[in-house]
Amino acid sequence: MRRRPILSLLVLGLAVVGSTALAGCRTSPDVAAYVGDEQVGVTQLQAAVAERLADDDVATYAAGLDDGGFARQVLNLMIGERVYDAVEERYGITVTDADVAARLEELLAGEDQDALFAQLAQQQGLVPDDAREIIRELLVREELAQEQGLADLTDAGIQAAYEDAKTSGQQFDLGYITVPDQATADAVAAQLRADPSSYATLAGQYAGTYTLTTPQLRTADQLPSVLAQPVQATLPEGVFTVAVAETGGVVVGQVGLPTLDDLRADLTSQARQDASDAAQPVVDDLESGLDVTVNPRYGSLEDGSVVAGDGGVVQILSGGGTTDGSAAGD
């Protein structure tokens, strides 16, 4: 369980509506998309695109897309915002600006916010408000999962996840000390079994390339192949010895259980992701009932995203599509 970077979390928000949409007959040259009783007006979309293109980094990103591609991306975001407004209303969920700001600060983990926003503009064509909206939708899914009993993000839920992690051996603390021979390894192993806290002192006595000064948090897929079997045999905690030719000696390994505090960040991150995933089908079902309909001049809704029409170029209003979403004459 490793925390995903904020960039990877945000990129997931680009396809923001459900997997399918009902075929609707609602059409108007002034409407880019219908979302239930709500609409995304052509004028609204054009203004939203223009506002984003005022950022030089976003404009450079948009210039690299096919004709109409950036307008479709912005339309995706605007549709998604309305879908999640409907989710909040249907299920009585409220995610505030303060909630979004708190999660953003947590995801940044001390990184510079302005630098992150610049990177999002350059790599994904997102402005800060887009990033905040994607985080809002993530929080809505988490709250929805809680409300529907699909996840438990409370302290008790994290404690239960910790107990599961302990029994499954998904994560563990691993330290290893390399000594010159088996007799020394047996003596060091006996000391560790008698007093696990003596690890640092013993590691200092046998410092070297193949000795860790302190145990490190590991997962099974991070183990050197030569240590995989003895570690698995020792879990959930204990001491082992194994001769390793590459080290020129014998490795004494110490396997231990991380504390809840050590794993809390990873467990919380994984629980949130599981909650988001569990809530997505509920969002998809609600979105299907909204009869989301996209003006065919912008493209069509496929697998949750507005894509170019059959001709490969989005026809906006009465003419050829443009990157900035403006109308063009026939």
C-alpha positions, 0 to 999 in steps of 0.5 A, spaced: 500 500 500 503 506 497 500 513 497 499 515 489 502 522 487 497 527 487 498 528 480 495 521 479 489 522 483 487 528 479 488 525 472 483 520 474 478 526 474 478 527 467 473 522 465 468 524 470 461 521 468 459 514 468 460 509 463 454 510 459 448 515 457 441 514 455 440 516 448 436 523 448 432 527 443 434 533 447 437 538 442 438 545 441 444 549 438 445 553 444 446 547 449 452 543 449 450 538 453 444 536 458 445 533 465 438 531 467 434 538 468 441 542 468 444 544 462 451 546 459 450 552 455 454 553 449 456 560 451 458 557 458 462 552 455 466 558 450 467 562 456 470 556 460 474 554 455 477 562 453 478 563 461 483 557 461 486 558 455 488 565 458 493 561 462 499 560 457 501 553 460 494 551 458 494 554 452 500 550 450 497 544 452 491 545 448 495 547 442 497 540 442 490 536 442 486 535 436 481 540 433 476 541 438 479 536 443 480 542 449 473 544 448 471 536 449 476 536 455 472 542 458 465 540 457 467 533 460 469 537 467 463 541 466 458 535 465 462 532 471 460 538 476 453 537 474 453 530 475 456 530 482 451 536 484 446 531 483 449 526 487 450 531 493 443 533 492 440 525 491 444 523 497 444 529 502 452 529 502 455 536 502 462 537 501 465 544 502 470 548 500 474 548 506 473 540 506 477 541 499 482 545 501 484 541 507 484 535 502 489 539 497 493 541 503 494 533 505 495 531 498 501 536 497 504 534 503 508 540 504 509 541 496 509 548 493 502 549 491 503 554 485 508 549 483 503 543 483 498 547 479 503 549 474 505 542 473 497 540 472 496 546 467 502 544 463 501 536 463 493 536 463 491 543 461 487 544 468 487 550 472 486 550 479 479 550 480 479 544 475 483 541 480 479 543 486 473 540 483 476 533 481 478 533 489 471 535 491 468 529 486 473 524 490 470 527 496 463 526 494 465 519 492 468 517 499 462 520 503 457 516 498 461 510 500 460 511 507 453 513 507 451 507 503 455 502 508 460 501 502 466 503 506 468 505 513 473 511 513 472 512 521 478 510 526 475 504 527 475 502 520 482 504 519 484 500 526 480 494 522 484 495 516 490 495 520 488 488 524 487 485 517 494 488 514 497 484 520 495 478 519 496 478 511 503 480 512 502 485 506 507 490 510 512 489 515 518 492 518 525 488 515 532 489 518 538 485 516 545 485 519 550 481 515 556 478 519 562 474 517 560 467 519 554 462 522 556 462 529 556 470 529 549 470 526 547 465 531 549 469 537 546 476 534 540 472 532 539 470 540 540 477 542 535 480 537 530 474 540 531 476 547 531 484 546 528 486 539 530 493 541 538 492 540 537 492 533 540 499 532 546 497 537 548 490 533 547 494 526 552 499 528 557 493 530 556 490 523 555 496 519 557 495 512 554 495 505 549 489 507 547 491 513 541 496 514 542 501 520 534 501 522 529 496 520 525 499 514 517 498 512 517 493 506 512 489 502 513 482 499 514 485 492 520 489 494 524 483 497 531 481 494 529 474 492 534 471 496 530 474 502 523 472 500 522 465 503 525 466 510 521 473 510 515 469 508 517 463 513 518 468 519 512 473 518 508 476 522 515 477 526 521 474 528 528 473 527 532 468 521 539 467 519 541 465 511 547 465 508 548 469 502 554 468 498 553 475 495 554 478 502 560 474 503 557 472 510 551 470 513 545 475 514 541 476 520 534 478 519 529 481 523 521 481 521 517 486 525 510 488 525 509 496 524 505 500 529 498 503 527 501 510 527 507 507 522 501 504 517 496 509 518 497 514 512 498 508 507 491 504 510 487 511 510 490 512 503 488 505 501 481 505 504 479 512 501 481 509 494 477 503 496 471 507 498 472 511 491 472 505 487 466 502 491 462 508 490 463 509 482 457 504 480 452 508 484 454 515 481 454 511 474 447 509 476 445 516 478 448 519 472 445 514 467 438 516 470 440 523 468 439 522 461 446 526 459 445 528 452 451 531 448 450 536 442 452 532 437 456 538 434 461 537 440 461 529 439 458 524 443 459 521 450 462 514 450 465 510 456 464 516 460 467 521 456 466 526 450 469 524 444 470 526 437 464 525 432 464 519 427 468 524 422 474 525 427 473 533 427 468 536 432 462 540 429 461 546 434 454 549 432 454 550 425 461 549 423 468 546 424 470 545 431 476 549 434 480 548 439 477 554 443 470 552 443 468 558 439 463 557 433 465 557 426 461 558 420 459 552 415 
